[in-house]
Amino acid sequence: MNIVLTLTFSIVMLFFMIFPAMKITEWIDERYPIPKKLYTPVMLSIVVLLSICIGLFLKFA
């Protein structure tokens, strides 16, 4: 049940984490140039990671 609640919170947070993930990806690209082919997958993985972190925070905090 804990996993279901965490994933429910995380799915809602996906939309709110797009802008911070774009800014983090831009910052990473400035420091370490990312090939254009990998730019979108890096951003999407950061979106998922941030939303899961926020979902865990909302569940257990």
Steps between C-alpha positions, in 0.01 A plus 500: 500500500792736570629453146159581351467820702854609415444440128167686515667805651784470247269488197335824610839666547622413149342814356647727766853363465538572126625857544760420771622205293543726197707744706713220649559354154602841367742538791648155434530584130692818582747313717528176304377527141229244435447371145167612355396136469527451879355835610138384514566164673710676765222751561230231519703293745550807719123568488426145615769510769378834639137392501580175682703695757212741559255207516714332765521826691123544492443141614749481784540859621 
